[in-house]
Amino acid sequence: MEKIYEMFAEAIINGTYFFKDLCKRLRKGVTAALEKRGRKDLATDSNARPKGED
């Protein structure tokens, strides 16, 4: 499952997929994958982006 989590994390970082669209089963693993990449801020249902990022 690690590869799937990494794939979704990469898509979320690139902006091609939103965390809110993930099924609940995958959220914990994808959150961990985002945290490893230093982007845990993207693991929200609000699709918030850090200031300065457009």
Backbone torsions as a table, in degrees:
resi	resn	phi	psi	omega
1	MET	NA	-20.3	-177.3
2	GLU	-57.2	-39.6	179.8
3	LYS	-63.4	-38.7	179.4
4	ILE	-65.7	-43.6	177.8
5	TYR	-60.2	-43.9	179.8
6	GLU	-64.1	-39.7	179.6
7	MET	-62.8	-46.6	178.8
8	PHE	-66.5	-39.0	178.8
9	ALA	-61.2	-43.3	178.6
10	GLU	-62.8	-42.0	179.2
11	ALA	-65.4	-37.1	178.1
12	ILE	-67.7	-42.5	178.6
13	ILE	-63.0	-39.9	180.0
14	ASN	-75.3	-13.3	178.5
15	GLY	85.8	11.4	-180.0
16	THR	-91.3	-8.1	179.3
17	TYR	-146.8	149.9	-178.9
18	PHE	-111.8	142.3	179.5
19	PHE	-57.6	-36.6	-177.9
20	LYS	-64.2	-19.9	-179.0
21	ASP	-87.8	-6.1	178.4
22	LEU	-72.4	145.4	172.9
23	CYS	-72.7	154.5	-173.2
24	LYS	-61.4	-28.4	-179.8
25	ARG	-63.2	-30.7	-175.1
26	LEU	-92.6	-14.2	-170.8
27	ARG	-61.0	-42.3	-177.8
28	LYS	-63.0	-44.6	-179.7
29	GLY	-69.1	-39.7	179.1
30	VAL	-69.1	-36.5	175.9
31	THR	-61.0	-43.0	178.2
32	ALA	-63.9	-40.0	178.9
33	ALA	-65.9	-39.5	177.2
34	LEU	-66.9	-38.4	179.5
35	GLU	-64.3	-39.8	177.3
36	LYS	-60.7	-32.0	-179.6
37	ARG	-89.7	2.2	179.0
38	GLY	76.6	23.3	-177.4
39	ARG	-126.0	38.7	179.7
40	LYS	-62.1	-20.5	178.6
41	ASP	-61.8	-20.3	179.8
42	LEU	-86.0	-5.1	-178.3
43	ALA	-88.5	59.7	178.9
44	THR	-133.6	155.3	177.0
45	ASP	-76.8	-12.9	-175.4
46	SER	-84.8	-8.1	-177.1
47	ASN	58.0	32.7	179.5
48	ALA	-66.9	148.2	176.9
49	ARG	-121.1	145.0	177.5
50	PRO	-61.5	151.4	178.5
51	LYS	-58.1	142.4	179.0
52	GLY	89.0	-7.7	179.4
53	GLU	-106.2	119.4	-179.5
54	ASP	-117.5	NA	NA
